[in-house]
Amino acid sequence: MVTPAAPGEGPVRPVSVSLHEGTIVALKARTGKRGMSAYVEALIQRQLERDLLRELIEDAEDVGARGPPRAVPPRRPRHQGLTPARPHLGPSPRADRSARHTAARAQSQGP
């Protein structure tokens, strides 16, 4: 059994496509005479991918709508956490400058 070629695969065949004159002029300006087929091929492949993704998203949303709702814990703002927002980088330079500035101001004001 022969499987059909996927988009972008298989032999190339000429087809007839009707386009508005303005579209043809814009296409030729962008691609030149010899690049039109490759450009149109890429556009069609991208649209086919988008159509497939849209169908997958709709299917996933349908499945999700039928299932029980999941409890999602609320997000906690970073400033309320016990760890720095970027633990792998340590405290931010701005926080260090702010702390030094506050300490220097407190010393200059005295008791």
VOFISE-623860 format. One line per 2 residues: number of its first residue (from 0); for each residue x, y, z of C-alpha. Coordinates in pm, 1 decimal, padded with zeros to 6 digits. Layout:
<atoms>
NUM> X:Y:Z; ...
</atoms>
This chain:
<atoms>
0> 00000.0:00000.0:00000.0; 00138.9:00340.4:-00097.5
2> 00114.9:00612.1:00165.7; 00038.7:00962.6:00042.3
4> 00324.6:01211.4:00049.6; 00331.1:01457.2:00338.6
6> 00326.4:01831.9:00265.7; 00661.4:01931.9:00118.8
8> 00745.6:01576.6:00006.5; 00699.1:01384.5:-00315.8
10> 00739.7:01487.9:-00676.8; 00659.8:01840.0:-00789.6
12> 00363.0:01882.4:-01026.1; 00238.9:02195.2:-01197.9
14> -00109.2:02310.9:-01097.9; -00323.3:02600.0:-01210.2
16> -00417.4:02856.8:-00946.7; -00621.9:03170.6:-01005.7
18> -00502.8:03481.7:-00822.2; -00601.9:03847.4:-00834.0
20> -00375.8:04065.3:-01047.6; -00267.9:04273.8:-00747.8
22> -00168.2:03959.6:-00560.4; 00039.6:03841.1:-00856.0
24> 00216.5:04178.0:-00885.5; 00296.9:04181.5:-00512.9
26> 00414.3:03819.5:-00526.0; 00645.3:03883.3:-00823.4
28> 00784.2:04195.5:-00655.6; 00869.4:03994.0:-00346.1
30> 01000.2:03677.0:-00510.0; 01095.0:03748.9:-00869.3
32> 00968.2:03525.8:-01149.0; 01152.9:03210.4:-01046.9
34> 01080.8:03219.0:-00673.5; 00702.3:03225.0:-00688.1
36> 00649.3:02849.4:-00665.1; 00876.1:02806.3:-00361.8
38> 00713.6:03104.3:-00189.5; 00359.8:02979.0:-00251.4
40> 00462.7:02625.5:-00146.3; 00598.2:02759.1:00185.1
42> 00283.0:02965.2:00245.0; 00057.1:02667.4:00181.5
44> 00264.4:02440.3:00407.0; 00251.7:02698.0:00688.1
46> -00125.7:02736.7:00649.7; -00173.2:02358.6:00655.1
48> 00029.5:02343.0:00978.8; -00182.2:02620.5:01131.3
50> -00503.4:02445.7:01028.0; -00382.2:02121.7:01187.1
52> -00278.8:02299.7:01507.2; -00617.6:02473.0:01527.2
54> -00790.7:02134.4:01491.0; -00570.5:01984.6:01764.2
56> -00643.6:02277.3:01995.9; -01017.3:02248.5:01934.7
58> -01004.1:01873.2:02002.1; -00808.9:01931.3:02324.2
60> -01054.8:02198.8:02434.7; -01345.8:01961.9:02366.6
62> -01182.1:01688.8:02575.5; -01103.9:01937.7:02852.4
64> -01460.4:02067.2:02854.4; -01594.3:01717.1:02913.9
66> -01360.1:01636.9:03202.1; -01382.6:01756.3:03561.6
68> -01229.3:02096.2:03631.2; -00881.0:02080.5:03779.7
70> -00794.1:02280.3:04084.4; -00513.4:02516.2:03991.9
72> -00336.5:02677.5:04285.6; -00326.5:03056.6:04263.8
74> 00005.8:03210.3:04166.1; 00196.3:03371.9:04446.4
76> 00361.2:03706.1:04367.0; 00739.9:03687.6:04373.7
78> 00780.9:03945.2:04649.6; 00581.1:03729.0:04893.8
80> 00802.0:03424.8:04844.8; 01063.9:03300.9:05086.7
82> 01328.4:03262.8:04816.9; 01468.3:03522.6:04580.2
84> 01296.0:03553.4:04245.3; 01616.6:03441.0:04075.8
86> 01782.6:03198.5:04320.5; 02031.2:03085.2:04059.0
88> 02156.2:03443.7:04020.7; 02139.5:03554.0:04382.3
90> 01995.7:03888.3:04487.8; 01949.6:04145.7:04217.7
92> 02203.6:04430.1:04191.0; 01920.4:04679.2:04237.9
94> 01829.7:04521.9:04573.4; 02195.1:04543.7:04683.8
96> 02219.5:04911.9:04583.5; 01893.2:04990.1:04757.9
98> 02005.4:04820.6:05079.2; 02343.1:05001.3:05072.8
100> 02171.0:05334.2:05005.8; 01930.0:05283.5:05296.0
102> 02215.2:05188.2:05531.5; 02425.0:05488.6:05424.7
104> 02131.6:05724.3:05474.0; 02065.2:05583.3:05821.1
106> 02432.3:05635.0:05918.3; 02440.6:05991.4:05788.1
108> 02130.7:06090.0:05985.1; 02282.4:05960.1:06304.8
110> 02101.2:05876.0:06630.4
</atoms>
